[in-house]
């Protein structure tokens, strides 16, 4: 279900989240590829878990039998 929710995120947001959380890249490394500033990265990394949480709540917990 987590993968399905990740696919619902905007592609850039999903990529940033995966690079930071799953690949454990440093913020400086994550900022290099999309050429974003660290403040923008932190904002995006704040939004991603909130979106994933909402998706999981609706798609998994509410639909559970």
mmCIF file as Biopython writes it, N, C-alpha, C and O atoms, coordinates in Angstrom:
data_model
#
loop_
_atom_site.group_PDB
_atom_site.id
_atom_site.type_symbol
_atom_site.label_atom_id
_atom_site.label_alt_id
_atom_site.label_comp_id
_atom_site.label_asym_id
_atom_site.label_entity_id
_atom_site.label_seq_id
_atom_site.pdbx_PDB_ins_code
_atom_site.Cartn_x
_atom_site.Cartn_y
_atom_site.Cartn_z
_atom_site.occupancy
_atom_site.B_iso_or_equiv
_atom_site.auth_seq_id
_atom_site.auth_asym_id
_atom_site.pdbx_PDB_model_num
ATOM 1   N N  . UNK A ? 1  ? 0.824   -1.187 0.000   1.0 0.0 1  A 1 
ATOM 2   C CA . UNK A ? 1  ? 0.000   0.000  0.000   1.0 0.0 1  A 1 
ATOM 3   C C  . UNK A ? 1  ? 0.873   1.258  0.000   1.0 0.0 1  A 1 
ATOM 4   O O  . UNK A ? 1  ? 0.518   2.275  -0.596  1.0 0.0 1  A 1 
ATOM 5   N N  . UNK A ? 2  ? 2.019   1.169  0.678   1.0 0.0 2  A 1 
ATOM 6   C CA . UNK A ? 2  ? 2.916   2.316  0.712   1.0 0.0 2  A 1 
ATOM 7   C C  . UNK A ? 2  ? 3.394   2.660  -0.701  1.0 0.0 2  A 1 
ATOM 8   O O  . UNK A ? 2  ? 3.461   3.835  -1.063  1.0 0.0 2  A 1 
ATOM 9   N N  . UNK A ? 3  ? 3.720   1.659  -1.486  1.0 0.0 3  A 1 
ATOM 10  C CA . UNK A ? 3  ? 4.147   1.906  -2.867  1.0 0.0 3  A 1 
ATOM 11  C C  . UNK A ? 3  ? 3.033   2.567  -3.669  1.0 0.0 3  A 1 
ATOM 12  O O  . UNK A ? 3  ? 3.295   3.477  -4.456  1.0 0.0 3  A 1 
ATOM 13  N N  . UNK A ? 4  ? 1.813   2.128  -3.483  1.0 0.0 4  A 1 
ATOM 14  C CA . UNK A ? 4  ? 0.689   2.729  -4.193  1.0 0.0 4  A 1 
ATOM 15  C C  . UNK A ? 4  ? 0.529   4.191  -3.790  1.0 0.0 4  A 1 
ATOM 16  O O  . UNK A ? 4  ? 0.244   5.039  -4.636  1.0 0.0 4  A 1 
ATOM 17  N N  . UNK A ? 5  ? 0.707   4.488  -2.518  1.0 0.0 5  A 1 
ATOM 18  C CA . UNK A ? 5  ? 0.600   5.879  -2.061  1.0 0.0 5  A 1 
ATOM 19  C C  . UNK A ? 5  ? 1.767   6.713  -2.581  1.0 0.0 5  A 1 
ATOM 20  O O  . UNK A ? 5  ? 1.588   7.886  -2.909  1.0 0.0 5  A 1 
ATOM 21  N N  . UNK A ? 6  ? 2.952   6.127  -2.659  1.0 0.0 6  A 1 
ATOM 22  C CA . UNK A ? 6  ? 4.092   6.850  -3.220  1.0 0.0 6  A 1 
ATOM 23  C C  . UNK A ? 6  ? 3.851   7.218  -4.679  1.0 0.0 6  A 1 
ATOM 24  O O  . UNK A ? 6  ? 4.245   8.294  -5.130  1.0 0.0 6  A 1 
ATOM 25  N N  . UNK A ? 7  ? 3.207   6.327  -5.404  1.0 0.0 7  A 1 
ATOM 26  C CA . UNK A ? 7  ? 2.907   6.589  -6.816  1.0 0.0 7  A 1 
ATOM 27  C C  . UNK A ? 7  ? 1.908   7.728  -6.984  1.0 0.0 7  A 1 
ATOM 28  O O  . UNK A ? 7  ? 1.849   8.352  -8.043  1.0 0.0 7  A 1 
ATOM 29  N N  . UNK A ? 8  ? 1.138   7.996  -5.965  1.0 0.0 8  A 1 
ATOM 30  C CA . UNK A ? 8  ? 0.155   9.090  -6.030  1.0 0.0 8  A 1 
ATOM 31  C C  . UNK A ? 8  ? 0.769   10.448 -5.742  1.0 0.0 8  A 1 
ATOM 32  O O  . UNK A ? 8  ? 0.167   11.479 -6.040  1.0 0.0 8  A 1 
ATOM 33  N N  . UNK A ? 9  ? 1.962   10.455 -5.165  1.0 0.0 9  A 1 
ATOM 34  C CA . UNK A ? 9  ? 2.653   11.721 -4.922  1.0 0.0 9  A 1 
ATOM 35  C C  . UNK A ? 9  ? 3.135   12.303 -6.252  1.0 0.0 9  A 1 
ATOM 36  O O  . UNK A ? 9  ? 3.353   11.559 -7.208  1.0 0.0 9  A 1 
ATOM 37  N N  . UNK A ? 10 ? 3.299   13.610 -6.319  1.0 0.0 10 A 1 
ATOM 38  C CA . UNK A ? 10 ? 3.935   14.183 -7.509  1.0 0.0 10 A 1 
ATOM 39  C C  . UNK A ? 10 ? 5.319   13.541 -7.680  1.0 0.0 10 A 1 
ATOM 40  O O  . UNK A ? 10 ? 6.004   13.291 -6.688  1.0 0.0 10 A 1 
ATOM 41  N N  . UNK A ? 11 ? 5.734   13.273 -8.911  1.0 0.0 11 A 1 
ATOM 42  C CA . UNK A ? 11 ? 6.994   12.553 -9.141  1.0 0.0 11 A 1 
ATOM 43  C C  . UNK A ? 11 ? 8.209   13.161 -8.452  1.0 0.0 11 A 1 
ATOM 44  O O  . UNK A ? 11 ? 9.027   12.431 -7.892  1.0 0.0 11 A 1 
ATOM 45  N N  . UNK A ? 12 ? 8.340   14.469 -8.484  1.0 0.0 12 A 1 
ATOM 46  C CA . UNK A ? 12 ? 9.498   15.096 -7.852  1.0 0.0 12 A 1 
ATOM 47  C C  . UNK A ? 12 ? 9.462   14.894 -6.345  1.0 0.0 12 A 1 
ATOM 48  O O  . UNK A ? 12 ? 10.492  14.603 -5.736  1.0 0.0 12 A 1 
ATOM 49  N N  . UNK A ? 13 ? 8.316   15.043 -5.750  1.0 0.0 13 A 1 
ATOM 50  C CA . UNK A ? 13 ? 8.171   14.860 -4.313  1.0 0.0 13 A 1 
ATOM 51  C C  . UNK A ? 13 ? 8.494   13.421 -3.915  1.0 0.0 13 A 1 
ATOM 52  O O  . UNK A ? 13 ? 9.198   13.192 -2.931  1.0 0.0 13 A 1 
ATOM 53  N N  . UNK A ? 14 ? 7.992   12.470 -4.662  1.0 0.0 14 A 1 
ATOM 54  C CA . UNK A ? 14 ? 8.273   11.063 -4.377  1.0 0.0 14 A 1 
ATOM 55  C C  . UNK A ? 14 ? 9.766   10.777 -4.496  1.0 0.0 14 A 1 
ATOM 56  O O  . UNK A ? 14 ? 10.332  10.069 -3.663  1.0 0.0 14 A 1 
ATOM 57  N N  . UNK A ? 15 ? 10.403  11.322 -5.526  1.0 0.0 15 A 1 
ATOM 58  C CA . UNK A ? 15 ? 11.833  11.093 -5.731  1.0 0.0 15 A 1 
ATOM 59  C C  . UNK A ? 15 ? 12.652  11.674 -4.576  1.0 0.0 15 A 1 
ATOM 60  O O  . UNK A ? 15 ? 13.566  11.018 -4.076  1.0 0.0 15 A 1 
ATOM 61  N N  . UNK A ? 16 ? 12.333  12.890 -4.153  1.0 0.0 16 A 1 
ATOM 62  C CA . UNK A ? 16 ? 13.049  13.505 -3.045  1.0 0.0 16 A 1 
ATOM 63  C C  . UNK A ? 16 ? 12.874  12.694 -1.763  1.0 0.0 16 A 1 
ATOM 64  O O  . UNK A ? 16 ? 13.830  12.469 -1.021  1.0 0.0 16 A 1 
ATOM 65  N N  . UNK A ? 17 ? 11.665  12.270 -1.519  1.0 0.0 17 A 1 
ATOM 66  C CA . UNK A ? 17 ? 11.379  11.482 -0.326  1.0 0.0 17 A 1 
ATOM 67  C C  . UNK A ? 17 ? 12.161  10.172 -0.333  1.0 0.0 17 A 1 
ATOM 68  O O  . UNK A ? 17 ? 12.755  9.799  0.678   1.0 0.0 17 A 1 
ATOM 69  N N  . UNK A ? 18 ? 12.164  9.482  -1.453  1.0 0.0 18 A 1 
ATOM 70  C CA . UNK A ? 18 ? 12.884  8.211  -1.551  1.0 0.0 18 A 1 
ATOM 71  C C  . UNK A ? 18 ? 14.384  8.402  -1.413  1.0 0.0 18 A 1 
ATOM 72  O O  . UNK A ? 18 ? 15.060  7.610  -0.756  1.0 0.0 18 A 1 
ATOM 73  N N  . UNK A ? 19 ? 14.904  9.453  -2.034  1.0 0.0 19 A 1 
ATOM 74  C CA . UNK A ? 19 ? 16.340  9.706  -1.945  1.0 0.0 19 A 1 
ATOM 75  C C  . UNK A ? 19 ? 16.761  9.953  -0.502  1.0 0.0 19 A 1 
ATOM 76  O O  . UNK A ? 19 ? 17.803  9.464  -0.065  1.0 0.0 19 A 1 
ATOM 77  N N  . UNK A ? 20 ? 15.976  10.691 0.220   1.0 0.0 20 A 1 
ATOM 78  C CA . UNK A ? 20 ? 16.335  11.048 1.594   1.0 0.0 20 A 1 
ATOM 79  C C  . UNK A ? 20 ? 16.036  9.924  2.580   1.0 0.0 20 A 1 
ATOM 80  O O  . UNK A ? 20 ? 16.890  9.576  3.396   1.0 0.0 20 A 1 
ATOM 81  N N  . UNK A ? 21 ? 14.847  9.356  2.515   1.0 0.0 21 A 1 
ATOM 82  C CA . UNK A ? 21 ? 14.414  8.400  3.532   1.0 0.0 21 A 1 
ATOM 83  C C  . UNK A ? 21 ? 14.839  6.972  3.257   1.0 0.0 21 A 1 
ATOM 84  O O  . UNK A ? 21 ? 15.226  6.264  4.187   1.0 0.0 21 A 1 
ATOM 85  N N  . UNK A ? 22 ? 14.780  6.521  2.001   1.0 0.0 22 A 1 
ATOM 86  C CA . UNK A ? 22 ? 15.101  5.130  1.706   1.0 0.0 22 A 1 
ATOM 87  C C  . UNK A ? 22 ? 16.562  4.941  1.310   1.0 0.0 22 A 1 
ATOM 88  O O  . UNK A ? 22 ? 17.184  3.946  1.682   1.0 0.0 22 A 1 
ATOM 89  N N  . UNK A ? 23 ? 17.100  5.878  0.570   1.0 0.0 23 A 1 
ATOM 90  C CA . UNK A ? 23 ? 18.508  5.772  0.177   1.0 0.0 23 A 1 
ATOM 91  C C  . UNK A ? 23 ? 19.431  6.412  1.206   1.0 0.0 23 A 1 
ATOM 92  O O  . UNK A ? 23 ? 20.649  6.248  1.132   1.0 0.0 23 A 1 
ATOM 93  N N  . UNK A ? 24 ? 18.866  7.137  2.158   1.0 0.0 24 A 1 
ATOM 94  C CA . UNK A ? 24 ? 19.601  7.788  3.240   1.0 0.0 24 A 1 
ATOM 95  C C  . UNK A ? 24 ? 20.696  8.725  2.730   1.0 0.0 24 A 1 
ATOM 96  O O  . UNK A ? 24 ? 21.778  8.804  3.311   1.0 0.0 24 A 1 
ATOM 97  N N  . UNK A ? 25 ? 20.402  9.432  1.642   1.0 0.0 25 A 1 
ATOM 98  C CA . UNK A ? 25 ? 21.344  10.419 1.140   1.0 0.0 25 A 1 
ATOM 99  C C  . UNK A ? 25 ? 21.294  11.662 2.021   1.0 0.0 25 A 1 
ATOM 100 O O  . UNK A ? 25 ? 20.264  11.971 2.619   1.0 0.0 25 A 1 
ATOM 101 N N  . UNK A ? 26 ? 22.393  12.354 2.091   1.0 0.0 26 A 1 
ATOM 102 C CA . UNK A ? 26 ? 22.427  13.583 2.876   1.0 0.0 26 A 1 
ATOM 103 C C  . UNK A ? 26 ? 21.594  14.655 2.176   1.0 0.0 26 A 1 
ATOM 104 O O  . UNK A ? 26 ? 21.360  14.562 0.971   1.0 0.0 26 A 1 
ATOM 105 N N  . UNK A ? 27 ? 21.151  15.655 2.903   1.0 0.0 27 A 1 
ATOM 106 C CA . UNK A ? 27 ? 20.397  16.735 2.260   1.0 0.0 27 A 1 
ATOM 107 C C  . UNK A ? 27 ? 21.179  17.397 1.123   1.0 0.0 27 A 1 
ATOM 108 O O  . UNK A ? 27 ? 20.597  17.758 0.101   1.0 0.0 27 A 1 
ATOM 109 N N  . UNK A ? 28 ? 22.483  17.556 1.295   1.0 0.0 28 A 1 
ATOM 110 C CA . UNK A ? 28 ? 23.295  18.155 0.229   1.0 0.0 28 A 1 
ATOM 111 C C  . UNK A ? 28 ? 23.281  17.300 -1.029  1.0 0.0 28 A 1 
ATOM 112 O O  . UNK A ? 28 ? 23.224  17.827 -2.140  1.0 0.0 28 A 1 
ATOM 113 N N  . UNK A ? 29 ? 23.332  15.984 -0.858  1.0 0.0 29 A 1 
ATOM 114 C CA . UNK A ? 29 ? 23.296  15.084 -2.022  1.0 0.0 29 A 1 
ATOM 115 C C  . UNK A ? 29 ? 21.933  15.123 -2.705  1.0 0.0 29 A 1 
ATOM 116 O O  . UNK A ? 29 ? 21.844  15.110 -3.933  1.0 0.0 29 A 1 
ATOM 117 N N  . UNK A ? 30 ? 20.888  15.170 -1.912  1.0 0.0 30 A 1 
ATOM 118 C CA . UNK A ? 30 ? 19.536  15.199 -2.473  1.0 0.0 30 A 1 
ATOM 119 C C  . UNK A ? 30 ? 19.306  16.489 -3.253  1.0 0.0 30 A 1 
ATOM 120 O O  . UNK A ? 30 ? 18.638  16.474 -4.287  1.0 0.0 30 A 1 
ATOM 121 N N  . UNK A ? 31 ? 19.842  17.587 -2.778  1.0 0.0 31 A 1 
ATOM 122 C CA . UNK A ? 31 ? 19.639  18.891 -3.429  1.0 0.0 31 A 1 
ATOM 123 C C  . UNK A ? 31 ? 20.381  19.019 -4.757  1.0 0.0 31 A 1 
ATOM 124 O O  . UNK A ? 31 ? 20.009  19.840 -5.595  1.0 0.0 31 A 1 
ATOM 125 N N  . UNK A ? 32 ? 21.417  18.223 -4.954  1.0 0.0 32 A 1 
ATOM 126 C CA . UNK A ? 32 ? 22.236  18.354 -6.166  1.0 0.0 32 A 1 
ATOM 127 C C  . UNK A ? 32 ? 21.461  18.038 -7.446  1.0 0.0 32 A 1 
ATOM 128 O O  . UNK A ? 32 ? 21.447  18.844 -8.377  1.0 0.0 32 A 1 
ATOM 129 N N  . UNK A ? 33 ? 20.828  16.887 -7.496  1.0 0.0 33 A 1 
ATOM 130 C CA . UNK A ? 33 ? 20.197  16.451 -8.748  1.0 0.0 33 A 1 
ATOM 131 C C  . UNK A ? 33 ? 19.080  17.377 -9.226  1.0 0.0 33 A 1 
ATOM 132 O O  . UNK A ? 33 ? 19.114  17.831 -10.370 1.0 0.0 33 A 1 
ATOM 133 N N  . UNK A ? 34 ? 18.095  17.666 -8.380  1.0 0.0 34 A 1 
ATOM 134 C CA . UNK A ? 34 ? 17.045  18.566 -8.878  1.0 0.0 34 A 1 
ATOM 135 C C  . UNK A ? 34 ? 17.424  20.039 -8.784  1.0 0.0 34 A 1 
ATOM 136 O O  . UNK A ? 34 ? 16.647  20.913 -9.170  1.0 0.0 34 A 1 
ATOM 137 N N  . UNK A ? 35 ? 18.631  20.311 -8.267  1.0 0.0 35 A 1 
ATOM 138 C CA . UNK A ? 35 ? 19.129  21.689 -8.120  1.0 0.0 35 A 1 
ATOM 139 C C  . UNK A ? 35 ? 18.149  22.560 -7.337  1.0 0.0 35 A 1 
ATOM 140 O O  . UNK A ? 35 ? 17.706  23.611 -7.802  1.0 0.0 35 A 1 
ATOM 141 N N  . UNK A ? 36 ? 17.826  22.086 -6.131  1.0 0.0 36 A 1 
ATOM 142 C CA . UNK A ? 36 ? 16.949  22.861 -5.258  1.0 0.0 36 A 1 
ATOM 143 C C  . UNK A ? 36 ? 17.730  23.322 -4.038  1.0 0.0 36 A 1 
ATOM 144 O O  . UNK A ? 36 ? 18.782  22.769 -3.716  1.0 0.0 36 A 1 
ATOM 145 N N  . UNK A ? 37 ? 17.220  24.317 -3.378  1.0 0.0 37 A 1 
ATOM 146 C CA . UNK A ? 37 ? 17.853  24.841 -2.177  1.0 0.0 37 A 1 
ATOM 147 C C  . UNK A ? 37 ? 17.434  23.991 -0.977  1.0 0.0 37 A 1 
ATOM 148 O O  . UNK A ? 37 ? 16.355  23.399 -0.980  1.0 0.0 37 A 1 
ATOM 149 N N  . UNK A ? 38 ? 18.278  23.933 0.036   1.0 0.0 38 A 1 
ATOM 150 C CA . UNK A ? 38 ? 17.938  23.131 1.221   1.0 0.0 38 A 1 
ATOM 151 C C  . UNK A ? 38 ? 16.615  23.524 1.873   1.0 0.0 38 A 1 
ATOM 152 O O  . UNK A ? 38 ? 15.894  22.655 2.364   1.0 0.0 38 A 1 
ATOM 153 N N  . UNK A ? 39 ? 16.285  24.808 1.887   1.0 0.0 39 A 1 
ATOM 154 C CA . UNK A ? 39 ? 15.013  25.201 2.507   1.0 0.0 39 A 1 
ATOM 155 C C  . UNK A ? 39 ? 13.828  24.615 1.741   1.0 0.0 39 A 1 
ATOM 156 O O  . UNK A ? 39 ? 12.832  24.217 2.345   1.0 0.0 39 A 1 
ATOM 157 N N  . UNK A ? 40 ? 13.935  24.562 0.427   1.0 0.0 40 A 1 
ATOM 158 C CA . UNK A ? 40 ? 12.877  23.950 -0.380  1.0 0.0 40 A 1 
ATOM 159 C C  . UNK A ? 40 ? 12.826  22.449 -0.133  1.0 0.0 40 A 1 
ATOM 160 O O  . UNK A ? 40 ? 11.745  21.863 -0.065  1.0 0.0 40 A 1 
ATOM 161 N N  . UNK A ? 41 ? 13.984  21.832 0.001   1.0 0.0 41 A 1 
ATOM 162 C CA . UNK A ? 41 ? 14.026  20.397 0.279   1.0 0.0 41 A 1 
ATOM 163 C C  . UNK A ? 41 ? 13.297  20.093 1.582   1.0 0.0 41 A 1 
ATOM 164 O O  . UNK A ? 41 ? 12.474  19.180 1.635   1.0 0.0 41 A 1 
ATOM 165 N N  . UNK A ? 42 ? 13.597  20.856 2.636   1.0 0.0 42 A 1 
ATOM 166 C CA . UNK A ? 42 ? 12.964  20.594 3.924   1.0 0.0 42 A 1 
ATOM 167 C C  . UNK A ? 42 ? 11.455  20.799 3.867   1.0 0.0 42 A 1 
ATOM 168 O O  . UNK A ? 42 ? 10.707  20.081 4.530   1.0 0.0 42 A 1 
ATOM 169 N N  . UNK A ? 43 ? 11.013  21.754 3.097   1.0 0.0 43 A 1 
ATOM 170 C CA . UNK A ? 43 ? 9.578   21.958 2.926   1.0 0.0 43 A 1 
ATOM 171 C C  . UNK A ? 43 ? 8.957   20.754 2.226   1.0 0.0 43 A 1 
ATOM 172 O O  . UNK A ? 43 ? 7.911   20.258 2.644   1.0 0.0 43 A 1 
ATOM 173 N N  . UNK A ? 44 ? 9.600   20.290 1.170   1.0 0.0 44 A 1 
ATOM 174 C CA . UNK A ? 44 ? 9.092   19.131 0.436   1.0 0.0 44 A 1 
ATOM 175 C C  . UNK A ? 44 ? 9.104   17.879 1.321   1.0 0.0 44 A 1 
ATOM 176 O O  . UNK A ? 44 ? 8.164   17.085 1.303   1.0 0.0 44 A 1 
ATOM 177 N N  . UNK A ? 45 ? 10.183  17.716 2.095   1.0 0.0 45 A 1 
ATOM 178 C CA . UNK A ? 45 ? 10.271  16.548 2.965   1.0 0.0 45 A 1 
ATOM 179 C C  . UNK A ? 45 ? 9.282   16.627 4.128   1.0 0.0 45 A 1 
ATOM 180 O O  . UNK A ? 45 ? 8.982   15.612 4.756   1.0 0.0 45 A 1 
ATOM 181 N N  . UNK A ? 46 ? 8.790   17.795 4.409   1.0 0.0 46 A 1 
ATOM 182 C CA . UNK A ? 46 ? 7.729   17.935 5.407   1.0 0.0 46 A 1 
ATOM 183 C C  . UNK A ? 46 ? 6.379   17.531 4.801   1.0 0.0 46 A 1 
ATOM 184 O O  . UNK A ? 46 ? 5.548   16.916 5.469   1.0 0.0 46 A 1 
ATOM 185 N N  . UNK A ? 47 ? 6.179   17.875 3.564   1.0 0.0 47 A 1 
ATOM 186 C CA . UNK A ? 47 ? 4.898   17.592 2.901   1.0 0.0 47 A 1 
ATOM 187 C C  . UNK A ? 47 ? 4.722   16.120 2.547   1.0 0.0 47 A 1 
ATOM 188 O O  . UNK A ? 47 ? 3.615   15.590 2.637   1.0 0.0 47 A 1 
ATOM 189 N N  . UNK A ? 48 ? 5.793   15.462 2.148   1.0 0.0 48 A 1 
ATOM 190 C CA . UNK A ? 48 ? 5.689   14.073 1.686   1.0 0.0 48 A 1 
ATOM 191 C C  . UNK A ? 48 ? 5.085   13.146 2.738   1.0 0.0 48 A 1 
ATOM 192 O O  . UNK A ? 48 ? 4.125   12.439 2.430   1.0 0.0 48 A 1 
ATOM 193 N N  . UNK A ? 49 ? 5.604   13.118 3.960   1.0 0.0 49 A 1 
ATOM 194 C CA . UNK A ? 49 ? 5.003   12.216 4.947   1.0 0.0 49 A 1 
ATOM 195 C C  . UNK A ? 49 ? 3.554   12.554 5.279   1.0 0.0 49 A 1 
ATOM 196 O O  . UNK A ? 49 ? 2.754   11.662 5.564   1.0 0.0 49 A 1 
ATOM 197 N N  . UNK A ? 50 ? 3.222   13.820 5.241   1.0 0.0 50 A 1 
ATOM 198 C CA . UNK A ? 50 ? 1.830   14.195 5.499   1.0 0.0 50 A 1 
ATOM 199 C C  . UNK A ? 50 ? 0.915   13.639 4.412   1.0 0.0 50 A 1 
ATOM 200 O O  . UNK A ? 50 ? -0.167  13.129 4.702   1.0 0.0 50 A 1 
ATOM 201 N N  . UNK A ? 51 ? 1.350   13.740 3.176   1.0 0.0 51 A 1 
ATOM 202 C CA . UNK A ? 51 ? 0.563   13.199 2.065   1.0 0.0 51 A 1 
ATOM 203 C C  . UNK A ? 51 ? 0.481   11.680 2.147   1.0 0.0 51 A 1 
ATOM 204 O O  . UNK A ? 51 ? -0.580  11.100 1.919   1.0 0.0 51 A 1 
ATOM 205 N N  . UNK A ? 52 ? 1.597   11.038 2.471   1.0 0.0 52 A 1 
ATOM 206 C CA . UNK A ? 52 ? 1.596   9.585  2.603   1.0 0.0 52 A 1 
ATOM 207 C C  . UNK A ? 52 ? 0.709   9.139  3.757   1.0 0.0 52 A 1 
ATOM 208 O O  . UNK A ? 52 ? -0.015  8.150  3.644   1.0 0.0 52 A 1 
ATOM 209 N N  . UNK A ? 53 ? 0.767   9.860  4.853   1.0 0.0 53 A 1 
ATOM 210 C CA . UNK A ? 53 ? -0.072  9.531  6.000   1.0 0.0 53 A 1 
ATOM 211 C C  . UNK A ? 53 ? -1.552  9.604  5.634   1.0 0.0 53 A 1 
ATOM 212 O O  . UNK A ? 53 ? -2.327  8.714  5.983   1.0 0.0 53 A 1 
ATOM 213 N N  . UNK A ? 54 ? -1.935  10.649 4.942   1.0 0.0 54 A 1 
ATOM 214 C CA . UNK A ? 54 ? -3.330  10.804 4.544   1.0 0.0 54 A 1 
ATOM 215 C C  . UNK A ? 54 ? -3.753  9.690  3.599   1.0 0.0 54 A 1 
ATOM 216 O O  . UNK A ? 54 ? -4.836  9.125  3.745   1.0 0.0 54 A 1 
ATOM 217 N N  . UNK A ? 55 ? -2.904  9.374  2.633   1.0 0.0 55 A 1 
ATOM 218 C CA . UNK A ? 55 ? -3.215  8.312  1.674   1.0 0.0 55 A 1 
ATOM 219 C C  . UNK A ? 55 ? -3.353  6.969  2.392   1.0 0.0 55 A 1 
ATOM 220 O O  . UNK A ? 55 ? -4.304  6.227  2.148   1.0 0.0 55 A 1 
ATOM 221 N N  . UNK A ? 56 ? -2.414  6.663  3.269   1.0 0.0 56 A 1 
ATOM 222 C CA . UNK A ? 56 ? -2.478  5.390  3.988   1.0 0.0 56 A 1 
ATOM 223 C C  . UNK A ? 56 ? -3.711  5.313  4.879   1.0 0.0 56 A 1 
ATOM 224 O O  . UNK A ? 56 ? -4.333  4.257  4.997   1.0 0.0 56 A 1 
ATOM 225 N N  . UNK A ? 57 ? -4.055  6.413  5.495   1.0 0.0 57 A 1 
ATOM 226 C CA . UNK A ? 57 ? -5.240  6.431  6.353   1.0 0.0 57 A 1 
ATOM 227 C C  . UNK A ? 57 ? -6.486  6.098  5.544   1.0 0.0 57 A 1 
ATOM 228 O O  . UNK A ? 57 ? -7.317  5.294  5.969   1.0 0.0 57 A 1 
ATOM 229 N N  . UNK A ? 58 ? -6.606  6.709  4.400   1.0 0.0 58 A 1 
ATOM 230 C CA . UNK A ? 58 ? -7.798  6.507  3.565   1.0 0.0 58 A 1 
ATOM 231 C C  . UNK A ? 58 ? -7.767  5.148  2.871   1.0 0.0 58 A 1 
ATOM 232 O O  . UNK A ? 58 ? -8.762  4.423  2.885   1.0 0.0 58 A 1 
ATOM 233 N N  . UNK A ? 59 ? -6.650  4.806  2.273   1.0 0.0 59 A 1 
ATOM 234 C CA . UNK A ? 59 ? -6.578  3.609  1.439   1.0 0.0 59 A 1 
ATOM 235 C C  . UNK A ? 59 ? -6.405  2.313  2.232   1.0 0.0 59 A 1 
ATOM 236 O O  . UNK A ? 59 ? -6.842  1.252  1.786   1.0 0.0 59 A 1 
ATOM 237 N N  . UNK A ? 60 ? -5.789  2.392  3.370   1.0 0.0 60 A 1 
ATOM 238 C CA . UNK A ? 60 ? -5.485  1.164  4.081   1.0 0.0 60 A 1 
ATOM 239 C C  . UNK A ? 60 ? -6.342  1.006  5.327   1.0 0.0 60 A 1 
ATOM 240 O O  . UNK A ? 60 ? -7.058  0.015  5.470   1.0 0.0 60 A 1 
ATOM 241 N N  . UNK A ? 61 ? -6.275  1.970  6.219   1.0 0.0 61 A 1 
ATOM 242 C CA . UNK A ? 61 ? -6.933  1.799  7.504   1.0 0.0 61 A 1 
ATOM 243 C C  . UNK A ? 61 ? -8.445  1.901  7.413   1.0 0.0 61 A 1 
ATOM 244 O O  . UNK A ? 61 ? -9.153  1.143  8.076   1.0 0.0 61 A 1 
ATOM 245 N N  . UNK A ? 62 ? -8.948  2.814  6.612   1.0 0.0 62 A 1 
ATOM 246 C CA . UNK A ? 62 ? -10.398 2.966  6.506   1.0 0.0 62 A 1 
ATOM 247 C C  . UNK A ? 62 ? -11.013 1.839  5.704   1.0 0.0 62 A 1 
ATOM 248 O O  . UNK A ? 62 ? -12.128 1.409  5.998   1.0 0.0 62 A 1 
ATOM 249 N N  . UNK A ? 63 ? -10.304 1.349  4.688   1.0 0.0 63 A 1 
ATOM 250 C CA . UNK A ? 63 ? -10.835 0.263  3.854   1.0 0.0 63 A 1 
ATOM 251 C C  . UNK A ? 63 ? -10.643 -1.104 4.466   1.0 0.0 63 A 1 
ATOM 252 O O  . UNK A ? 63 ? -11.224 -2.068 3.967   1.0 0.0 63 A 1 
ATOM 253 N N  . UNK A ? 64 ? -9.864  -1.240 5.513   1.0 0.0 64 A 1 
ATOM 254 C CA . UNK A ? 64 ? -9.593  -2.538 6.105   1.0 0.0 64 A 1 
ATOM 255 C C  . UNK A ? 64 ? -10.907 -3.173 6.582   1.0 0.0 64 A 1 
ATOM 256 O O  . UNK A ? 64 ? -11.746 -2.500 7.182   1.0 0.0 64 A 1 
ATOM 257 N N  . UNK A ? 65 ? -11.075 -4.465 6.312   1.0 0.0 65 A 1 
ATOM 258 C CA . UNK A ? 65 ? -12.325 -5.141 6.717   1.0 0.0 65 A 1 
ATOM 259 C C  . UNK A ? 65 ? -12.449 -5.315 8.199   1.0 0.0 65 A 1 
ATOM 260 O O  . UNK A ? 65 ? -13.442 -5.864 8.676   1.0 0.0 65 A 1 
#
